[in-house]
Amino acid sequence: MHAWLCENPTGIDALQWKEMPTPQPKAGEVLIEIKAASLNFPDLLIVQNKYQTKPPLPFVPGSEYAGVVQALGEGVTHLKVGQSVACLSGTGGFATHTLAPAAACMPLPAGFSHVDAAAFIMIYATSHHALVDRAQLKAGETVLVLGAAGGVGTAAIQIAKLTGAKVIAAASTDEKCALCKSIGADLTINYGNDKLPNQFREAIKAATGGKGPDVIYDPVGGDFAEPAFRSIAWRGRYLVVGFASGPIPSLPLNLPLLKGASIVGVFWGEFARREPTANAAMMNELAQWYAHGRIKPVIDRTMPMAELKEAYAHMGSRGVKGKLVMVN
């Protein structure tokens, strides 16, 4: 097998494409021949030694992937050799083969492409947990999605529309805003072009008729977090999903007091660990939605696995719309 090996987490340039022995699965594991692996923001942080989880060295990055089961470890009974699966295991995906915990593998129904499956779990699980569970989003409410053209943003638009909500998508270019409209956003706000926070607030006010959004979905953080929160509706829910822009914002605590609003943390991975039954039910619902054509990952492009460094550079340029997927 071949894999992108991180022996020193100093950044993308330190990764090396190496030939390695193909491992055999231990108890509770499966060997997967990887067909596709998506690039997520944590995949960039982890090779820069900036992610909250720091795997022992050396490691193979690539948190999310899909492929075909090649061998079963002892005790694995719910999967079989030749079966297509998707997995979100944190590492191992940027390779031709990997060992994965069998319990973390999602069996793929017929018709579920490996490219879509590799881009599915993280964005839809995060967005469903955020909007449906944590925000308790209701039909007729208004959702403002920040970073709306990214992976989780595009998933949030689709799920919010399925719940009957009105969606305002905020993105940094006109091209990204057009993409958001094409997948269901009712209105868009371009907060790029050096738009000032007060201009952003005015745009939100105009888009909501002065009421403000009931739910704000924020995977970005940074400079627009506070003006967004200042614009929230009475009893609004502000979903803290991530900090793709880098800086972690500080919000004055008088703001939730004045608006009767809630700041709601969204940590899908911990939810899945602590509430596995509820998570399994959610994943089953998402798989059914995909099977019936109600949701579909937005794929920016596919690239050969050997071009991983170029893919990282493209993601770093903030030019990705939806998900970038590496293929073998």
Secondary structure, DSSP 4 states (H G I P E B T S, - for coil): -EEEEBSS-S-GGG-EEEE-PPP---TTEEEEEEEEEEE-HHHHHHHTT-SS--PPSSB----EEEEEEEEE-TT--S--TT-EEEEE-SS--SBSEEEEEGGGEEEPPTT--HHHHHTTHHHHHHHHIIIIIIS---TT-EEEETTTTBHHHHHHHHHHHHTT-EEEEEESSHHHHHHHHHTT-SEEEE--TT--HHHHHHHHHHHTTTS--SEEEES--GGGHHHHHHTPPTT-EEEE---TTSPPP---THHHHHHT-EEEE--HHHHHHH-HHHHHHHHHHHHHHHHTTS----EEEEEEGGGHHHHHHHHHTT---BEEEEE-
